[in-house]
């Protein structure tokens, strides 16, 4: 069921850290520096999975075809 009234399951700091493969301390730092999208629910910090996906996609770095050899190793 989707629609404007449906609230997505929000992630906790622990859940986001696990998904990103980083420590909870690193996630807290990203929040403190306002480098990651988050929501304040009362005194709790929560993360919308859709916003996190968009945030990650916006930070994707494309690999230049010239920087990779046929063996998949970087050129020197």
C-alpha positions in Angstrom: 0.0 0.0 0.0 1.5 3.3 -1.1 0.3 6.8 -1.0 0.8 10.2 0.6 -0.5 9.1 3.9 1.8 6.0 4.3 4.8 6.7 6.4 7.9 4.7 5.5 9.7 2.6 8.1 12.4 5.0 9.3 15.9 3.7 10.1 17.6 4.2 13.4 21.2 5.3 13.6 22.3 1.7 14.3 20.4 0.4 11.3 21.8 3.0 9.0 25.4 2.3 10.2 24.9 -1.4 9.5 23.5 -0.7 6.0 26.4 1.6 5.2 29.0 -0.6 6.8 30.3 2.1 9.0 30.3 2.8 12.8 27.5 4.5 14.6 30.0 7.1 15.6 30.6 7.9 11.9 26.8 8.3 11.3 26.6 10.6 14.3 29.4 12.7 12.8 27.6 12.8 9.4 24.5 14.1 11.3 26.4 16.6 13.3 28.0 18.0 10.1 24.6 17.9 8.3 26.2 15.7 5.6 23.4 13.1 5.6 19.6 13.7 5.3 17.8 12.9 8.6 14.6 13.6 10.4 14.1 14.6 14.0 11.2 12.7 15.7 11.0 14.3 19.1 14.5 13.9 20.4 15.3 10.9 18.2 17.2 11.0 14.9 15.7 8.8 12.1 16.5 8.3 8.4 14.1 7.9 5.5 15.4 4.9 3.3 14.3 6.7 0.1 16.2 9.8 1.0 19.3 7.8 2.0 19.2 6.0 -1.4 19.0 9.3 -3.2 21.8 10.7 -1.1 24.0 7.7 -1.9 23.2 7.9 -5.6 24.1 11.6 -5.7 27.5 10.8 -4.3 28.3 8.0 -6.8 31.6 8.5 -8.5 31.7 7.4 -12.1 34.8 5.5 -13.2 36.6 7.0 -16.2 37.1 4.5 -18.9 40.6 5.9 -19.5 41.6 5.2 -15.9 41.1 1.4 -16.0 43.1 -1.1 -18.0 41.7 -4.2 -19.6 42.8 -6.2 -16.5 40.8 -3.9 -14.3 43.8 -2.3 -12.6 44.4 1.4 -12.5 47.0 2.8 -14.9 50.2 4.3 -13.4 
